Amino acid sequence: MTDTVYVLNGPNLNLLGLREPEIYGRTTLDEIAGMLEDRARDLGLAIDMRQTNHEGMLVDWLHEAQAEGAKAVLINAGAYTHTSIALLDAARAITTPVIEVHLSHPKEREEFRHISYIGMAAARTFEGHGPDSYRLALEYAASAVD
């Protein structure tokens, strides 16, 4: 196992800071990456932060995290959270711990957001804390994941 934590981000998260700031805030994904890099360094970890709008790429990255011996995967699957059985299967197929992250509280939003397929395979979920959801998930990975 390495000390690298993969941080995978799904569709439309490249638009953070601009997209529906009343829900997702004004912090950009690059700003979240900077905050995570600083916190990871304090925890003796490295992060590998990625974003894609393509479901299959997220599946490939979950497989890669396993192959590379990542300590954990933090994943904000965006809308794929609620639709992707492929991501559920990929998360179940690997032994690398998967930790679900959301900026908002999906269960307090539209009904279709109440189901989380990735959450069915996640070791833990951090949601509703804005960008701090990522930090909390990283700290959990550092302390609880061996």
CNS distance restraints for C-alpha pairs under 8 A (distance, minus, plus):
assign (resid   1 and name CA) (resid  68 and name CA) 7.93 0.50 0.50
assign (resid   1 and name CA) (resid  69 and name CA) 4.54 0.50 0.50
assign (resid   1 and name CA) (resid  70 and name CA) 5.89 0.50 0.50
assign (resid   1 and name CA) (resid  71 and name CA) 5.89 0.50 0.50
assign (resid   2 and name CA) (resid  68 and name CA) 7.78 0.50 0.50
assign (resid   2 and name CA) (resid  69 and name CA) 5.64 0.50 0.50
assign (resid   2 and name CA) (resid  70 and name CA) 5.34 0.50 0.50
assign (resid   2 and name CA) (resid  71 and name CA) 5.76 0.50 0.50
assign (resid   3 and name CA) (resid  44 and name CA) 7.41 0.50 0.50
assign (resid   3 and name CA) (resid  45 and name CA) 5.05 0.50 0.50
assign (resid   3 and name CA) (resid  46 and name CA) 6.13 0.50 0.50
assign (resid   3 and name CA) (resid  70 and name CA) 6.70 0.50 0.50
assign (resid   3 and name CA) (resid  71 and name CA) 5.65 0.50 0.50
assign (resid   4 and name CA) (resid  45 and name CA) 5.86 0.50 0.50
assign (resid   4 and name CA) (resid  46 and name CA) 4.67 0.50 0.50
assign (resid   4 and name CA) (resid  47 and name CA) 5.38 0.50 0.50
assign (resid   4 and name CA) (resid  48 and name CA) 6.82 0.50 0.50
assign (resid   4 and name CA) (resid  70 and name CA) 5.24 0.50 0.50
assign (resid   4 and name CA) (resid  71 and name CA) 5.68 0.50 0.50
assign (resid   4 and name CA) (resid  72 and name CA) 7.42 0.50 0.50
assign (resid   5 and name CA) (resid  45 and name CA) 7.20 0.50 0.50
assign (resid   5 and name CA) (resid  46 and name CA) 6.22 0.50 0.50
assign (resid   5 and name CA) (resid  47 and name CA) 4.79 0.50 0.50
assign (resid   5 and name CA) (resid  48 and name CA) 6.19 0.50 0.50
assign (resid   5 and name CA) (resid  70 and name CA) 5.76 0.50 0.50
assign (resid   5 and name CA) (resid  71 and name CA) 5.49 0.50 0.50
assign (resid   5 and name CA) (resid  72 and name CA) 5.02 0.50 0.50
assign (resid   5 and name CA) (resid  73 and name CA) 5.66 0.50 0.50
assign (resid   5 and name CA) (resid  74 and name CA) 7.20 0.50 0.50
assign (resid   5 and name CA) (resid 138 and name CA) 7.89 0.50 0.50
assign (resid   5 and name CA) (resid 141 and name CA) 7.98 0.50 0.50
assign (resid   6 and name CA) (resid  47 and name CA) 5.74 0.50 0.50
assign (resid   6 and name CA) (resid  48 and name CA) 4.72 0.50 0.50
assign (resid   6 and name CA) (resid  49 and name CA) 6.08 0.50 0.50
assign (resid   6 and name CA) (resid  50 and name CA) 7.78 0.50 0.50
assign (resid   6 and name CA) (resid  65 and name CA) 6.73 0.50 0.50
assign (resid   6 and name CA) (resid  70 and name CA) 6.84 0.50 0.50
assign (resid   6 and name CA) (resid  72 and name CA) 6.42 0.50 0.50
assign (resid   6 and name CA) (resid  73 and name CA) 4.67 0.50 0.50
assign (resid   6 and name CA) (resid  74 and name CA) 6.12 0.50 0.50
assign (resid   7 and name CA) (resid  47 and name CA) 6.71 0.50 0.50
assign (resid   7 and name CA) (resid  48 and name CA) 5.89 0.50 0.50
assign (resid   7 and name CA) (resid  49 and name CA) 4.60 0.50 0.50
assign (resid   7 and name CA) (resid  50 and name CA) 6.17 0.50 0.50
assign (resid   7 and name CA) (resid  73 and name CA) 5.85 0.50 0.50
assign (resid   7 and name CA) (resid  74 and name CA) 4.69 0.50 0.50
assign (resid   7 and name CA) (resid  75 and name CA) 5.83 0.50 0.50
assign (resid   8 and name CA) (resid  49 and name CA) 6.15 0.50 0.50
assign (resid   8 and name CA) (resid  50 and name CA) 5.11 0.50 0.50
assign (resid   8 and name CA) (resid  51 and name CA) 5.94 0.50 0.50
assign (resid   8 and name CA) (resid  58 and name CA) 7.10 0.50 0.50
assign (resid   8 and name CA) (resid  61 and name CA) 7.78 0.50 0.50
assign (resid   8 and name CA) (resid  73 and name CA) 7.17 0.50 0.50
assign (resid   8 and name CA) (resid  74 and name CA) 6.12 0.50 0.50
assign (resid   8 and name CA) (resid  75 and name CA) 4.68 0.50 0.50
assign (resid   8 and name CA) (resid  76 and name CA) 6.26 0.50 0.50
assign (resid   8 and name CA) (resid  77 and name CA) 7.36 0.50 0.50
assign (resid   9 and name CA) (resid  13 and name CA) 6.42 0.50 0.50
assign (resid   9 and name CA) (resid  49 and name CA) 7.88 0.50 0.50
assign (resid   9 and name CA) (resid  50 and name CA) 6.04 0.50 0.50
assign (resid   9 and name CA) (resid  51 and name CA) 4.44 0.50 0.50
assign (resid   9 and name CA) (resid  52 and name CA) 6.41 0.50 0.50
assign (resid   9 and name CA) (resid  75 and name CA) 5.92 0.50 0.50
assign (resid   9 and name CA) (resid  76 and name CA) 4.91 0.50 0.50
assign (resid   9 and name CA) (resid  77 and name CA) 5.69 0.50 0.50
assign (resid   9 and name CA) (resid  78 and name CA) 7.11 0.50 0.50
assign (resid  10 and name CA) (resid  51 and name CA) 5.77 0.50 0.50
assign (resid  10 and name CA) (resid  52 and name CA) 5.28 0.50 0.50
assign (resid  10 and name CA) (resid  53 and name CA) 5.53 0.50 0.50
assign (resid  10 and name CA) (resid  54 and name CA) 7.25 0.50 0.50
assign (resid  10 and name CA) (resid  55 and name CA) 7.52 0.50 0.50
assign (resid  10 and name CA) (resid  58 and name CA) 7.23 0.50 0.50
assign (resid  10 and name CA) (resid  75 and name CA) 7.93 0.50 0.50
assign (resid  10 and name CA) (resid  76 and name CA) 6.12 0.50 0.50
assign (resid  10 and name CA) (resid  77 and name CA) 4.43 0.50 0.50
assign (resid  10 and name CA) (resid  78 and name CA) 5.04 0.50 0.50
assign (resid  10 and name CA) (resid  79 and name CA) 7.53 0.50 0.50
assign (resid  10 and name CA) (resid  80 and name CA) 7.21 0.50 0.50
assign (resid  11 and name CA) (resid  51 and name CA) 7.60 0.50 0.50
assign (resid  11 and name CA) (resid  52 and name CA) 5.97 0.50 0.50
assign (resid  11 and name CA) (resid  53 and name CA) 3.92 0.50 0.50
assign (resid  11 and name CA) (resid  54 and name CA) 6.84 0.50 0.50
assign (resid  11 and name CA) (resid  77 and name CA) 7.11 0.50 0.50
assign (resid  11 and name CA) (resid  78 and name CA) 5.62 0.50 0.50
assign (resid  11 and name CA) (resid  79 and name CA) 6.73 0.50 0.50
assign (resid  11 and name CA) (resid  80 and name CA) 7.60 0.50 0.50
assign (resid  12 and name CA) (resid  16 and name CA) 7.46 0.50 0.50
assign (resid  12 and name CA) (resid  53 and name CA) 6.47 0.50 0.50
assign (resid  12 and name CA) (resid  78 and name CA) 7.23 0.50 0.50
assign (resid  13 and name CA) (resid  29 and name CA) 6.89 0.50 0.50
assign (resid  13 and name CA) (resid  51 and name CA) 7.16 0.50 0.50
assign (resid  13 and name CA) (resid  78 and name CA) 7.08 0.50 0.50
assign (resid  14 and name CA) (resid  28 and name CA) 7.77 0.50 0.50
assign (resid  14 and name CA) (resid  29 and name CA) 6.32 0.50 0.50
assign (resid  14 and name CA) (resid  51 and name CA) 6.80 0.50 0.50
assign (resid  14 and name CA) (resid  52 and name CA) 7.92 0.50 0.50
assign (resid  15 and name CA) (resid  19 and name CA) 5.50 0.50 0.50
assign (resid  15 and name CA) (resid  28 and name CA) 7.34 0.50 0.50
assign (resid  15 and name CA) (resid  29 and name CA) 7.75 0.50 0.50
assign (resid  16 and name CA) (resid  21 and name CA) 7.69 0.50 0.50
assign (resid  16 and name CA) (resid  24 and name CA) 6.90 0.50 0.50
assign (resid  16 and name CA) (resid  25 and name CA) 7.45 0.50 0.50
assign (resid  16 and name CA) (resid  26 and name CA) 6.73 0.50 0.50
assign (resid  16 and name CA) (resid  27 and name CA) 6.42 0.50 0.50
assign (resid  16 and name CA) (resid  28 and name CA) 4.75 0.50 0.50
assign (resid  16 and name CA) (resid  29 and name CA) 5.86 0.50 0.50
assign (resid  17 and name CA) (resid  21 and name CA) 6.14 0.50 0.50
assign (resid  17 and name CA) (resid  24 and name CA) 7.41 0.50 0.50
assign (resid  17 and name CA) (resid  25 and name CA) 6.08 0.50 0.50
assign (resid  17 and name CA) (resid  26 and name CA) 3.75 0.50 0.50
assign (resid  17 and name CA) (resid  27 and name CA) 4.86 0.50 0.50
assign (resid  17 and name CA) (resid  28 and name CA) 4.63 0.50 0.50
assign (resid  17 and name CA) (resid  29 and name CA) 7.74 0.50 0.50
assign (resid  18 and name CA) (resid  26 and name CA) 6.58 0.50 0.50
assign (resid  18 and name CA) (resid  28 and name CA) 7.93 0.50 0.50
assign (resid  19 and name CA) (resid  24 and name CA) 7.22 0.50 0.50
assign (resid  20 and name CA) (resid  24 and name CA) 6.10 0.50 0.50
assign (resid  20 and name CA) (resid  25 and name CA) 7.41 0.50 0.50
assign (resid  21 and name CA) (resid  25 and name CA) 4.17 0.50 0.50
assign (resid  21 and name CA) (resid  26 and name CA) 5.40 0.50 0.50
assign (resid  23 and name CA) (resid 104 and name CA) 6.54 0.50 0.50
assign (resid  24 and name CA) (resid 103 and name CA) 6.12 0.50 0.50
assign (resid  24 and name CA) (resid 104 and name CA) 6.41 0.50 0.50
assign (resid  24 and name CA) (resid 130 and name CA) 6.79 0.50 0.50
assign (resid  25 and name CA) (resid 130 and name CA) 7.03 0.50 0.50
assign (resid  27 and name CA) (resid  31 and name CA) 6.23 0.50 0.50
assign (resid  27 and name CA) (resid  32 and name CA) 6.99 0.50 0.50
assign (resid  27 and name CA) (resid 131 and name CA) 7.28 0.50 0.50
assign (resid  28 and name CA) (resid  32 and name CA) 6.39 0.50 0.50
assign (resid  29 and name CA) (resid  33 and name CA) 6.12 0.50 0.50
assign (resid  30 and name CA) (resid  34 and name CA) 6.26 0.50 0.50
assign (resid  31 and name CA) (resid  35 and name CA) 6.28 0.50 0.50
assign (resid  32 and name CA) (resid  36 and name CA) 6.10 0.50 0.50
assign (resid  32 and name CA) (resid 131 and name CA) 6.32 0.50 0.50
assign (resid  32 and name CA) (resid 134 and name CA) 7.79 0.50 0.50
assign (resid  33 and name CA) (resid  37 and name CA) 6.03 0.50 0.50
assign (resid  33 and name CA) (resid  49 and name CA) 6.67 0.50 0.50
assign (resid  34 and name CA) (resid  38 and name CA) 6.32 0.50 0.50
assign (resid  35 and name CA) (resid  39 and name CA) 6.27 0.50 0.50
assign (resid  35 and name CA) (resid 135 and name CA) 7.88 0.50 0.50
assign (resid  36 and name CA) (resid  40 and name CA) 5.79 0.50 0.50
assign (resid  36 and name CA) (resid  47 and name CA) 7.41 0.50 0.50
assign (resid  36 and name CA) (resid 134 and name CA) 7.41 0.50 0.50
assign (resid  36 and name CA) (resid 135 and name CA) 6.33 0.50 0.50
assign (resid  36 and name CA) (resid 138 and name CA) 7.70 0.50 0.50
assign (resid  37 and name CA) (resid  41 and name CA) 6.14 0.50 0.50
assign (resid  37 and name CA) (resid  46 and name CA) 6.92 0.50 0.50
assign (resid  37 and name CA) (resid  47 and name CA) 6.34 0.50 0.50
assign (resid  38 and name CA) (resid  42 and name CA) 6.49 0.50 0.50
assign (resid  39 and name CA) (resid  43 and name CA) 6.34 0.50 0.50
assign (resid  39 and name CA) (resid 135 and name CA) 7.37 0.50 0.50
assign (resid  40 and name CA) (resid  44 and name CA) 6.12 0.50 0.50
assign (resid  40 and name CA) (resid  45 and name CA) 4.73 0.50 0.50
assign (resid  40 and name CA) (resid  46 and name CA) 5.62 0.50 0.50
assign (resid  40 and name CA) (resid  47 and name CA) 6.70 0.50 0.50
assign (resid  40 and name CA) (resid 138 and name CA) 7.38 0.50 0.50
assign (resid  41 and name CA) (resid  45 and name CA) 5.52 0.50 0.50
assign (resid  41 and name CA) (resid  46 and name CA) 6.45 0.50 0.50
assign (resid  43 and name CA) (resid 139 and name CA) 7.79 0.50 0.50
assign (resid  43 and name CA) (resid 142 and name CA) 6.77 0.50 0.50
assign (resid  45 and name CA) (resid 142 and name CA) 7.67 0.50 0.50
assign (resid  52 and name CA) (resid  57 and name CA) 6.86 0.50 0.50
assign (resid  52 and name CA) (resid  58 and name CA) 7.18 0.50 0.50
assign (resid  54 and name CA) (resid  58 and name CA) 6.84 0.50 0.50
assign (resid  55 and name CA) (resid  59 and name CA) 6.54 0.50 0.50
assign (resid  55 and name CA) (resid  80 and name CA) 7.18 0.50 0.50
assign (resid  55 and name CA) (resid  84 and name CA) 7.85 0.50 0.50
assign (resid  55 and name CA) (resid  87 and name CA) 7.72 0.50 0.50
assign (resid  56 and name CA) (resid  60 and name CA) 6.18 0.50 0.50
assign (resid  57 and name CA) (resid  61 and name CA) 6.12 0.50 0.50
assign (resid  58 and name CA) (resid  62 and name CA) 6.22 0.50 0.50
assign (resid  58 and name CA) (resid  87 and name CA) 7.38 0.50 0.50
assign (resid  59 and name CA) (resid  63 and name CA) 6.42 0.50 0.50
assign (resid  59 and name CA) (resid  86 and name CA) 7.14 0.50 0.50
assign (resid  59 and name CA) (resid  87 and name CA) 5.88 0.50 0.50
assign (resid  59 and name CA) (resid  90 and name CA) 5.94 0.50 0.50
assign (resid  60 and name CA) (resid  64 and name CA) 6.14 0.50 0.50
assign (resid  61 and name CA) (resid  65 and name CA) 6.06 0.50 0.50
assign (resid  62 and name CA) (resid  66 and name CA) 6.62 0.50 0.50
assign (resid  62 and name CA) (resid  73 and name CA) 7.51 0.50 0.50
assign (resid  62 and name CA) (resid  90 and name CA) 6.58 0.50 0.50
assign (resid  62 and name CA) (resid  91 and name CA) 6.75 0.50 0.50
assign (resid  62 and name CA) (resid  94 and name CA) 7.60 0.50 0.50
assign (resid  63 and name CA) (resid  67 and name CA) 6.30 0.50 0.50
assign (resid  63 and name CA) (resid  90 and name CA) 7.05 0.50 0.50
assign (resid  63 and name CA) (resid  94 and name CA) 6.89 0.50 0.50
assign (resid  64 and name CA) (resid  68 and name CA) 5.91 0.50 0.50
assign (resid  65 and name CA) (resid  69 and name CA) 6.12 0.50 0.50
assign (resid  65 and name CA) (resid  70 and name CA) 5.15 0.50 0.50
assign (resid  65 and name CA) (resid  72 and name CA) 7.76 0.50 0.50
assign (resid  65 and name CA) (resid  73 and name CA) 7.15 0.50 0.50
assign (resid  65 and name CA) (resid  96 and name CA) 7.17 0.50 0.50
assign (resid  66 and name CA) (resid  70 and name CA) 6.17 0.50 0.50
assign (resid  66 and name CA) (resid  94 and name CA) 5.99 0.50 0.50
assign (resid  66 and name CA) (resid  95 and name CA) 6.84 0.50 0.50
assign (resid  66 and name CA) (resid  96 and name CA) 5.63 0.50 0.50
assign (resid  69 and name CA) (resid  96 and name CA) 7.51 0.50 0.50
assign (resid  70 and name CA) (resid  96 and name CA) 6.74 0.50 0.50
assign (resid  71 and name CA) (resid  96 and name CA) 6.65 0.50 0.50
assign (resid  71 and name CA) (resid  97 and name CA) 7.38 0.50 0.50
assign (resid  71 and name CA) (resid 141 and name CA) 7.58 0.50 0.50
assign (resid  71 and name CA) (resid 145 and name CA) 7.21 0.50 0.50
assign (resid  71 and name CA) (resid 146 and name CA) 7.37 0.50 0.50
assign (resid  72 and name CA) (resid  96 and name CA) 5.54 0.50 0.50
assign (resid  72 and name CA) (resid  97 and name CA) 4.91 0.50 0.50
assign (resid  72 and name CA) (resid  98 and name CA) 5.98 0.50 0.50
assign (resid  72 and name CA) (resid  99 and name CA) 7.41 0.50 0.50
assign (resid  72 and name CA) (resid 141 and name CA) 6.34 0.50 0.50
assign (resid  72 and name CA) (resid 145 and name CA) 7.32 0.50 0.50
assign (resid  73 and name CA) (resid  96 and name CA) 7.03 0.50 0.50
assign (resid  73 and name CA) (resid  97 and name CA) 6.23 0.50 0.50
assign (resid  73 and name CA) (resid  98 and name CA) 4.78 0.50 0.50
assign (resid  73 and name CA) (resid  99 and name CA) 6.02 0.50 0.50
assign (resid  74 and name CA) (resid  98 and name CA) 6.00 0.50 0.50
assign (resid  74 and name CA) (resid  99 and name CA) 4.75 0.50 0.50
assign (resid  74 and name CA) (resid 100 and name CA) 5.90 0.50 0.50
assign (resid  74 and name CA) (resid 101 and name CA) 6.54 0.50 0.50
assign (resid  74 and name CA) (resid 134 and name CA) 7.65 0.50 0.50
assign (resid  74 and name CA) (resid 137 and name CA) 6.89 0.50 0.50
assign (resid  74 and name CA) (resid 138 and name CA) 7.39 0.50 0.50
assign (resid  75 and name CA) (resid  98 and name CA) 7.11 0.50 0.50
assign (resid  75 and name CA) (resid  99 and name CA) 6.19 0.50 0.50
assign (resid  75 and name CA) (resid 100 and name CA) 5.10 0.50 0.50
assign (resid  75 and name CA) (resid 101 and name CA) 5.69 0.50 0.50
assign (resid  76 and name CA) (resid  81 and name CA) 7.70 0.50 0.50
assign (resid  76 and name CA) (resid 100 and name CA) 6.06 0.50 0.50
assign (resid  76 and name CA) (resid 101 and name CA) 4.82 0.50 0.50
assign (resid  76 and name CA) (resid 102 and name CA) 5.77 0.50 0.50
assign (resid  77 and name CA) (resid  81 and name CA) 5.10 0.50 0.50
assign (resid  77 and name CA) (resid 118 and name CA) 7.72 0.50 0.50
assign (resid  78 and name CA) (resid 102 and name CA) 7.80 0.50 0.50
assign (resid  79 and name CA) (resid  83 and name CA) 6.95 0.50 0.50
assign (resid  80 and name CA) (resid  84 and name CA) 5.09 0.50 0.50
assign (resid  80 and name CA) (resid  87 and name CA) 7.85 0.50 0.50
assign (resid  81 and name CA) (resid 113 and name CA) 7.99 0.50 0.50
assign (resid  81 and name CA) (resid 115 and name CA) 7.71 0.50 0.50
assign (resid  81 and name CA) (resid 116 and name CA) 5.16 0.50 0.50
assign (resid  81 and name CA) (resid 117 and name CA) 5.70 0.50 0.50
assign (resid  81 and name CA) (resid 118 and name CA) 5.68 0.50 0.50
assign (resid  81 and name CA) (resid 119 and name CA) 7.69 0.50 0.50
assign (resid  82 and name CA) (resid 112 and name CA) 7.03 0.50 0.50
assign (resid  82 and name CA) (resid 113 and name CA) 5.84 0.50 0.50
assign (resid  82 and name CA) (resid 114 and name CA) 7.54 0.50 0.50
assign (resid  82 and name CA) (resid 115 and name CA) 5.50 0.50 0.50
assign (resid  82 and name CA) (resid 116 and name CA) 4.99 0.50 0.50
assign (resid  82 and name CA) (resid 117 and name CA) 5.91 0.50 0.50
assign (resid  82 and name CA) (resid 118 and name CA) 7.96 0.50 0.50
assign (resid  83 and name CA) (resid 116 and name CA) 7.92 0.50 0.50
assign (resid  83 and name CA) (resid 117 and name CA) 6.97 0.50 0.50
assign (resid  84 and name CA) (resid  88 and name CA) 6.61 0.50 0.50
assign (resid  84 and name CA) (resid 117 and name CA) 6.43 0.50 0.50
assign (resid  84 and name CA) (resid 118 and name CA) 7.66 0.50 0.50
assign (resid  85 and name CA) (resid  89 and name CA) 6.08 0.50 0.50
assign (resid  85 and name CA) (resid 117 and name CA) 6.33 0.50 0.50
assign (resid  85 and name CA) (resid 118 and name CA) 7.96 0.50 0.50
assign (resid  86 and name CA) (resid  90 and name CA) 6.12 0.50 0.50
assign (resid  87 and name CA) (resid  91 and name CA) 6.02 0.50 0.50
assign (resid  87 and name CA) (resid 117 and name CA) 7.47 0.50 0.50
assign (resid  87 and name CA) (resid 118 and name CA) 6.21 0.50 0.50
assign (resid  88 and name CA) (resid  92 and name CA) 6.18 0.50 0.50
assign (resid  88 and name CA) (resid 117 and name CA) 5.52 0.50 0.50
assign (resid  88 and name CA) (resid 118 and name CA) 4.89 0.50 0.50
assign (resid  88 and name CA) (resid 119 and name CA) 7.92 0.50 0.50
assign (resid  88 and name CA) (resid 120 and name CA) 7.01 0.50 0.50
assign (resid  88 and name CA) (resid 121 and name CA) 6.19 0.50 0.50
assign (resid  89 and name CA) (resid  93 and name CA) 6.00 0.50 0.50
assign (resid  90 and name CA) (resid  94 and name CA) 6.64 0.50 0.50
assign (resid  91 and name CA) (resid  98 and name CA) 6.63 0.50 0.50
assign (resid  91 and name CA) (resid 118 and name CA) 7.13 0.50 0.50
assign (resid  91 and name CA) (resid 121 and name CA) 5.98 0.50 0.50
assign (resid  91 and name CA) (resid 122 and name CA) 7.51 0.50 0.50
assign (resid  92 and name CA) (resid 121 and name CA) 5.74 0.50 0.50
assign (resid  97 and name CA) (resid 122 and name CA) 7.20 0.50 0.50
assign (resid  97 and name CA) (resid 123 and name CA) 6.21 0.50 0.50
assign (resid  97 and name CA) (resid 145 and name CA) 7.29 0.50 0.50
assign (resid  98 and name CA) (resid 121 and name CA) 7.26 0.50 0.50
assign (resid  98 and name CA) (resid 122 and name CA) 4.98 0.50 0.50
assign (resid  98 and name CA) (resid 123 and name CA) 5.84 0.50 0.50
assign (resid  98 and name CA) (resid 124 and name CA) 7.64 0.50 0.50
assign (resid  99 and name CA) (resid 122 and name CA) 5.18 0.50 0.50
assign (resid  99 and name CA) (resid 123 and name CA) 5.59 0.50 0.50
assign (resid  99 and name CA) (resid 124 and name CA) 5.22 0.50 0.50
assign (resid  99 and name CA) (resid 125 and name CA) 5.86 0.50 0.50
assign (resid  99 and name CA) (resid 126 and name CA) 7.75 0.50 0.50
assign (resid  99 and name CA) (resid 137 and name CA) 6.71 0.50 0.50
assign (resid  99 and name CA) (resid 141 and name CA) 7.89 0.50 0.50
assign (resid 100 and name CA) (resid 118 and name CA) 7.00 0.50 0.50
assign (resid 100 and name CA) (resid 119 and name CA) 6.20 0.50 0.50
assign (resid 100 and name CA) (resid 122 and name CA) 5.96 0.50 0.50
assign (resid 100 and name CA) (resid 123 and name CA) 7.86 0.50 0.50
assign (resid 100 and name CA) (resid 124 and name CA) 6.30 0.50 0.50
assign (resid 100 and name CA) (resid 125 and name CA) 4.54 0.50 0.50
assign (resid 100 and name CA) (resid 126 and name CA) 6.24 0.50 0.50
assign (resid 100 and name CA) (resid 137 and name CA) 7.84 0.50 0.50
assign (resid 101 and name CA) (resid 125 and name CA) 5.88 0.50 0.50
assign (resid 101 and name CA) (resid 126 and name CA) 4.98 0.50 0.50
assign (resid 101 and name CA) (resid 127 and name CA) 5.74 0.50 0.50
assign (resid 101 and name CA) (resid 133 and name CA) 6.10 0.50 0.50
assign (resid 101 and name CA) (resid 134 and name CA) 6.25 0.50 0.50
assign (resid 101 and name CA) (resid 137 and name CA) 7.01 0.50 0.50
assign (resid 102 and name CA) (resid 106 and name CA) 7.61 0.50 0.50
assign (resid 102 and name CA) (resid 125 and name CA) 8.00 0.50 0.50
assign (resid 102 and name CA) (resid 126 and name CA) 6.35 0.50 0.50
assign (resid 102 and name CA) (resid 127 and name CA) 4.47 0.50 0.50
assign (resid 102 and name CA) (resid 128 and name CA) 6.39 0.50 0.50
assign (resid 102 and name CA) (resid 129 and name CA) 7.90 0.50 0.50
assign (resid 102 and name CA) (resid 130 and name CA) 7.43 0.50 0.50
assign (resid 102 and name CA) (resid 133 and name CA) 6.47 0.50 0.50
assign (resid 102 and name CA) (resid 134 and name CA) 7.87 0.50 0.50
assign (resid 103 and name CA) (resid 127 and name CA) 5.65 0.50 0.50
assign (resid 103 and name CA) (resid 128 and name CA) 5.19 0.50 0.50
assign (resid 103 and name CA) (resid 129 and name CA) 5.84 0.50 0.50
assign (resid 103 and name CA) (resid 130 and name CA) 4.07 0.50 0.50
assign (resid 103 and name CA) (resid 131 and name CA) 6.02 0.50 0.50
assign (resid 103 and name CA) (resid 132 and name CA) 7.87 0.50 0.50
assign (resid 103 and name CA) (resid 133 and name CA) 6.11 0.50 0.50
assign (resid 104 and name CA) (resid 127 and name CA) 5.89 0.50 0.50
assign (resid 104 and name CA) (resid 128 and name CA) 4.12 0.50 0.50
assign (resid 104 and name CA) (resid 129 and name CA) 6.78 0.50 0.50
assign (resid 104 and name CA) (resid 130 and name CA) 6.17 0.50 0.50
assign (resid 105 and name CA) (resid 109 and name CA) 6.91 0.50 0.50
assign (resid 105 and name CA) (resid 127 and name CA) 5.60 0.50 0.50
assign (resid 105 and name CA) (resid 128 and name CA) 4.47 0.50 0.50
assign (resid 106 and name CA) (resid 110 and name CA) 7.54 0.50 0.50
assign (resid 106 and name CA) (resid 113 and name CA) 5.41 0.50 0.50
assign (resid 106 and name CA) (resid 114 and name CA) 5.98 0.50 0.50
assign (resid 106 and name CA) (resid 127 and name CA) 7.83 0.50 0.50
assign (resid 106 and name CA) (resid 128 and name CA) 7.97 0.50 0.50
assign (resid 107 and name CA) (resid 111 and name CA) 7.33 0.50 0.50
assign (resid 107 and name CA) (resid 113 and name CA) 6.27 0.50 0.50
assign (resid 107 and name CA) (resid 114 and name CA) 4.57 0.50 0.50
assign (resid 107 and name CA) (resid 115 and name CA) 7.92 0.50 0.50
assign (resid 108 and name CA) (resid 114 and name CA) 7.75 0.50 0.50
assign (resid 109 and name CA) (resid 113 and name CA) 6.56 0.50 0.50
assign (resid 109 and name CA) (resid 114 and name CA) 7.57 0.50 0.50
assign (resid 110 and name CA) (resid 114 and name CA) 7.28 0.50 0.50
assign (resid 116 and name CA) (resid 120 and name CA) 6.62 0.50 0.50
assign (resid 117 and name CA) (resid 121 and name CA) 7.40 0.50 0.50
assign (resid 118 and name CA) (resid 122 and name CA) 6.22 0.50 0.50
assign (resid 119 and name CA) (resid 124 and name CA) 7.61 0.50 0.50
assign (resid 119 and name CA) (resid 125 and name CA) 6.81 0.50 0.50
assign (resid 125 and name CA) (resid 137 and name CA) 7.68 0.50 0.50
assign (resid 126 and name CA) (resid 133 and name CA) 5.31 0.50 0.50
assign (resid 126 and name CA) (resid 134 and name CA) 7.47 0.50 0.50
assign (resid 126 and name CA) (resid 136 and name CA) 6.97 0.50 0.50
assign (resid 126 and name CA) (resid 137 and name CA) 6.14 0.50 0.50
assign (resid 127 and name CA) (resid 133 and name CA) 5.63 0.50 0.50
assign (resid 128 and name CA) (resid 133 and name CA) 6.80 0.50 0.50
assign (resid 129 and name CA) (resid 133 and name CA) 4.88 0.50 0.50
assign (resid 131 and name CA) (resid 135 and name CA) 7.14 0.50 0.50
assign (resid 132 and name CA) (resid 136 and name CA) 6.01 0.50 0.50
assign (resid 133 and name CA) (resid 137 and name CA) 6.15 0.50 0.50
assign (resid 134 and name CA) (resid 138 and name CA) 6.15 0.50 0.50
assign (resid 135 and name CA) (resid 139 and name CA) 6.17 0.50 0.50
assign (resid 136 and name CA) (resid 140 and name CA) 6.15 0.50 0.50
assign (resid 137 and name CA) (resid 141 and name CA) 6.18 0.50 0.50
assign (resid 138 and name CA) (resid 142 and name CA) 6.20 0.50 0.50
assign (resid 139 and name CA) (resid 143 and name CA) 6.20 0.50 0.50
assign (resid 140 and name CA) (resid 144 and name CA) 5.51 0.50 0.50
assign (resid 140 and name CA) (resid 145 and name CA) 7.28 0.50 0.50
assign (resid 141 and name CA) (resid 145 and name CA) 5.08 0.50 0.50
